[in-house]
């Protein structure tokens, strides 16, 4: 198992584990874990690791010491005391860095850059004091602190998700109410449209009845006129004469049967009307075929119905003639959907 896998198994995110190993120079899991515990609260902890560029800690001191060693010293000035003084005067290697603004001790240049970016401090100095590694108790405390931070973040995440779910539910309910309102409005408009359509149909039905009544009145007037021309005696003088009006009714009845044509008006299912002229001997089947050929409301199956008197003609009545159906000399038929 690699060092990254060990850190991941301990509960650290993989990107942080990779960054900790790179920052500590891949010196082991322990140092990487110490770095993670020490920098768990850094705001840029999850940013990708960038190798430091420029000054390397201790490099200038080493260069200065090498330059000083290369200088020639007169032999007569060398003795044991001067040699000891010379060795004690050699500069010591810097083991850490200190922020002069807040006093925080840092291990490397990378830590300095992150601290400067986080705090805005810019004054740093080198120190020969080494930062002591964390004790087991400090590691435990840091790990507990890290676990607490992770727990708080998880709780905050759950709270945010719960809040977002609540907002989505509110939006969904609001949209549902608006949709219901729109649907109710559409249903009301449809109901109003149907009511107006029924009102119009009733009006047309009344007009059709009135036309039928007017036609009947004209037929009666026509028969009365023909009867008057027959020369009946208006002054009966005996019982035989008084029976004459009853006998003269027969010619009128015969005249009604003598109509050879029939004019029919059809009210279609879409409210429009068509008219046609037929022979009195034509059957209702011929009338239905005429409607099929001339209708403008589609091809929906239908029955024929009269309004006054109300009667519906079905498939069993299609062989009936118009004369026998009582539709001569004129009538209004309504198409009703099957």
HUQUIMO-V673106 format. One record per residue. N is the residue number from 1. RES is the residue in one letter. PSI is psi in whole degrees, -180 to 180 (* if undefined). NEAR is the number of other C-alpha atoms within 8 Angstrom. D_LAST is the distance of its C-alpha to the last C-alpha in Angstrom with 1 decimal. Layout:
<<N:RES:PSI:NEAR:D_LAST> <N:RES:PSI:NEAR:D_LAST>>
This chain:
<<1:X:131:4:81.0> <2:X:168:5:81.6> <3:X:-37:8:82.8> <4:X:-44:10:79.5> <5:X:-37:9:77.7> <6:X:-44:10:80.2> <7:X:-39:14:79.5> <8:X:-40:11:75.7> <9:X:-28:7:76.1> <10:X:-9:6:78.1> <11:X:2:6:75.2> <12:X:144:9:76.0> <13:X:152:8:73.4> <14:X:-41:10:74.1> <15:X:-35:8:74.6> <16:X:-38:11:77.1> <17:X:-44:14:78.9> <18:X:-41:9:79.3> <19:X:-41:10:80.6> <20:X:-42:12:83.1> <21:X:-39:14:84.5> <22:X:-42:9:84.9> <23:X:-39:11:86.5> <24:X:7:10:89.0> <25:X:27:6:89.9> <26:X:46:8:88.3> <27:X:12:8:91.1> <28:X:164:8:89.2> <29:X:-36:10:86.5> <30:X:-48:6:88.7> <31:X:-37:9:89.5> <32:X:-40:15:85.9> <33:X:-40:10:84.8> <34:X:-40:11:87.5> <35:X:-41:10:86.3> <36:X:-43:11:82.7> <37:X:-34:11:83.7> <38:X:-26:8:85.9> <39:X:23:8:83.3> <40:X:-24:8:80.1> <41:X:3:6:79.7> <42:X:135:7:80.3> <43:X:-23:6:77.4> <44:X:25:6:77.7> <45:X:-30:9:77.9> <46:X:3:7:74.7> <47:X:151:5:75.7> <48:X:148:6:76.9> <49:X:134:7:80.6> <50:X:121:4:82.7> <51:X:139:6:86.3> <52:X:145:6:89.0> <53:X:136:4:90.8> <54:X:-133:4:94.3> <55:X:134:5:97.0> <56:X:134:7:97.4> <57:X:123:9:99.0> <58:X:-7:9:102.7> <59:X:-43:8:102.9> <60:X:-37:8:105.1> <61:X:-40:10:107.4> <62:X:-39:9:107.8> <63:X:-41:8:108.5> <64:X:-40:8:111.0> <65:X:-35:10:112.8> <66:X:-37:8:113.0> <67:X:-39:8:114.5> <68:X:-33:7:117.0> <69:X:-26:7:118.0> <70:X:-14:6:118.8> <71:X:145:6:121.2> <72:X:134:5:124.9> <73:X:133:6:127.0> <74:X:140:6:130.8> <75:X:-39:5:132.3> <76:X:-20:5:135.0> <77:X:-5:7:132.4> <78:X:128:9:130.8> <79:X:-179:7:131.8> <80:X:-38:6:130.2> <81:X:-42:6:129.4> <82:X:-34:9:127.9> <83:X:-42:9:125.9> <84:X:-39:8:124.5> <85:X:-39:8:123.8> <86:X:-40:8:122.1> <87:X:-34:7:119.9> <88:X:-23:6:119.0> <89:X:-6:6:118.2> <90:X:134:7:115.5> <91:X:140:6:112.1> <92:X:150:6:109.7> <93:X:135:8:106.2> <94:X:130:11:103.4> <95:X:-8:13:101.2> <96:X:175:14:98.6> <97:X:149:14:97.6> <98:X:135:12:97.6> <99:X:116:14:95.6> <100:X:-18:9:98.2> <101:X:-37:8:95.6> <102:X:-10:5:94.4> <103:X:7:7:96.7> <104:X:137:7:94.0> <105:X:134:9:95.4> <106:X:152:11:93.5> <107:X:-42:10:94.0> <108:X:174:9:93.1> <109:X:-36:9:92.3> <110:X:-40:9:88.6> <111:X:-37:9:88.8> <112:X:-45:12:90.6> <113:X:-43:8:88.0> <114:X:-40:9:85.2> <115:X:-40:10:87.2> <116:X:-41:10:87.9> <117:X:-35:8:84.3> <118:X:-41:8:83.2> <119:X:-19:6:86.0> <120:X:6:7:87.2> <121:X:150:9:90.8> <122:X:-3:7:93.0> <123:X:117:7:96.5> <124:X:152:10:97.2> <125:X:157:8:100.5> <126:X:152:9:101.6> <127:X:146:10:102.9> <128:X:-2:9:104.9> <129:X:132:7:103.3> <130:X:138:7:100.9> <131:X:119:9:97.6> <132:X:141:4:97.8> <133:X:157:5:94.9> <134:X:143:8:92.9> <135:X:170:6:94.0> <136:X:-38:6:91.8> <137:X:-41:7:91.3> <138:X:-39:8:90.4> <139:X:-42:11:88.0> <140:X:-43:8:86.4> <141:X:-42:8:86.1> <142:X:-39:10:84.6> <143:X:-41:9:82.1> <144:X:-40:8:81.1> <145:X:-41:8:80.8> <146:X:-43:10:78.7> <147:X:-38:8:76.4> <148:X:-41:8:76.1> <149:X:-43:8:75.1> <150:X:-40:8:72.6> <151:X:-45:8:71.2> <152:X:-39:8:71.0> <153:X:-40:8:69.2> <154:X:-44:8:66.7> <155:X:-41:8:66.1> <156:X:-39:8:65.8> <157:X:-44:8:63.3> <158:X:-40:8:61.2> <159:X:-41:8:61.4> <160:X:-41:8:60.3> <161:X:-40:8:57.4> <162:X:-41:8:56.4> <163:X:-42:8:56.6> <164:X:-40:8:54.5> <165:X:-39:8:51.8> <166:X:-42:8:51.9> <167:X:-40:8:51.5> <168:X:-40:8:48.6> <169:X:-41:8:46.9> <170:X:-43:8:47.4> <171:X:-40:8:46.0> <172:X:-43:8:42.9> <173:X:-41:8:42.4> <174:X:-43:8:42.9> <175:X:-39:8:40.4> <176:X:-41:8:37.9> <177:X:-44:8:38.4> <178:X:-40:8:38.0> <179:X:-40:8:34.8> <180:X:-41:8:33.5> <181:X:-45:8:34.5> <182:X:-41:8:32.8> <183:X:-44:8:29.6> <184:X:-40:8:29.8> <185:X:-42:8:30.5> <186:X:-41:8:27.5> <187:X:-39:8:25.2> <188:X:-44:8:26.9> <189:X:-38:8:26.4> <190:X:-42:8:22.7> <191:X:-40:8:22.4> <192:X:-38:8:24.5> <193:X:-43:8:22.4> <194:X:-41:8:19.2> <195:X:-43:8:21.3> <196:X:-37:8:22.6> <197:X:-43:8:19.3> <198:X:-39:8:18.2> <199:X:-42:8:21.7> <200:X:-39:8:21.3> <201:X:-41:9:18.1> <202:X:-40:8:19.9> <203:X:-43:8:22.8> <204:X:-37:8:21.0> <205:X:-41:9:19.5> <206:X:-41:8:23.1> <207:X:-39:8:24.5> <208:X:-42:9:22.1> <209:X:-41:10:23.2> <210:X:-39:8:26.7> <211:X:-39:8:26.5> <212:X:-44:11:25.3> <213:X:-42:8:28.2> <214:X:-39:8:30.6> <215:X:-40:9:29.5> <216:X:-42:8:30.2> <217:X:-40:8:33.5> <218:X:-40:8:34.5> <219:X:-42:8:33.7> <220:X:-42:8:35.8> <221:X:-39:8:38.6> <222:X:-43:8:38.5> <223:X:-38:10:38.9> <224:X:-39:8:41.5> <225:X:-44:8:43.4> <226:X:-39:9:43.4> <227:X:-40:11:44.5> <228:X:-32:8:47.3> <229:X:-10:6:48.6> <230:X:-11:6:48.8> <231:X:34:6:52.2> <232:X:147:8:51.7> <233:X:119:6:54.8> <234:X:-9:4:54.4> <235:X:83:5:57.5> <236:X:142:9:57.0> <237:X:-11:6:60.4> <238:X:-176:6:59.5> <239:X:-36:7:56.8> <240:X:-38:7:55.7> <241:X:-36:10:55.3> <242:X:-23:9:53.3> <243:X:-9:8:50.8> <244:X:-43:9:50.4> <245:X:-37:8:47.6> <246:X:-35:7:45.5> <247:X:-30:7:46.2> <248:X:-8:10:45.4> <249:X:-29:8:41.7> <250:X:-41:8:41.1> <251:X:-35:8:41.6> <252:X:-42:11:38.9> <253:X:-38:8:36.4> <254:X:-36:8:37.4> <255:X:-37:9:37.1> <256:X:-38:7:33.4> <257:X:-15:6:32.7> <258:X:-3:6:34.7> <259:X:128:10:32.0> <260:X:-14:7:31.2> <261:X:162:10:28.8> <262:X:128:14:25.7> <263:X:122:12:24.7> <264:X:141:13:21.1> <265:X:135:11:19.9> <266:X:129:11:16.3> <267:X:115:12:15.3> <268:X:172:13:13.2> <269:X:-19:9:11.2> <270:X:7:5:14.6> <271:X:-16:7:16.5> <272:X:167:7:18.4> <273:X:153:8:18.8> <274:X:157:10:19.9> <275:X:158:8:21.7> <276:X:152:7:22.6> <277:X:130:8:25.1> <278:X:165:10:24.6> <279:X:149:9:26.8> <280:X:-22:13:26.5> <281:X:-6:8:26.3> <282:X:150:10:23.4> <283:X:166:11:20.3> <284:X:-24:12:16.8> <285:X:-40:8:16.3> <286:X:-38:8:18.9> <287:X:-43:10:17.2> <288:X:-38:8:14.0> <289:X:-38:8:16.5> <290:X:-41:8:18.2> <291:X:-42:8:15.3> <292:X:-37:8:14.8> <293:X:-21:6:18.5> <294:X:-4:7:19.0> <295:X:154:9:16.1> <296:X:13:5:17.3> <297:X:25:8:14.3> <298:X:-162:5:13.6> <299:X:29:5:11.6> <300:X:135:6:8.1> <301:X:148:6:5.9> <302:X:163:8:5.1> <303:X:162:12:6.5> <304:X:139:11:10.0> <305:X:139:12:11.7> <306:X:151:12:15.4> <307:X:-30:11:17.1> <308:X:105:6:20.4> <309:X:153:5:20.3> <310:X:124:7:16.7> <311:X:138:8:14.8> <312:X:129:8:11.3> <313:X:120:10:11.6> <314:X:-171:8:9.7> <315:X:-28:6:11.1> <316:X:-14:6:14.1> <317:X:5:8:15.1> <318:X:-21:10:15.3> <319:X:-2:8:19.0> <320:X:138:9:19.8> <321:X:160:11:22.1> <322:X:-32:15:21.8> <323:X:-46:9:25.0> <324:X:-27:7:23.9> <325:X:-6:7:20.6> <326:X:25:6:23.0> <327:X:-2:11:21.9> <328:X:136:12:25.5> <329:X:-14:9:27.2> <330:X:157:10:24.7> <331:X:166:11:21.4> <332:X:127:12:18.8> <333:X:139:12:15.1> <334:X:133:11:12.5> <335:X:123:12:9.4> <336:X:136:9:6.5> <337:X:143:8:3.8> <338:X:*:5:0.0>>
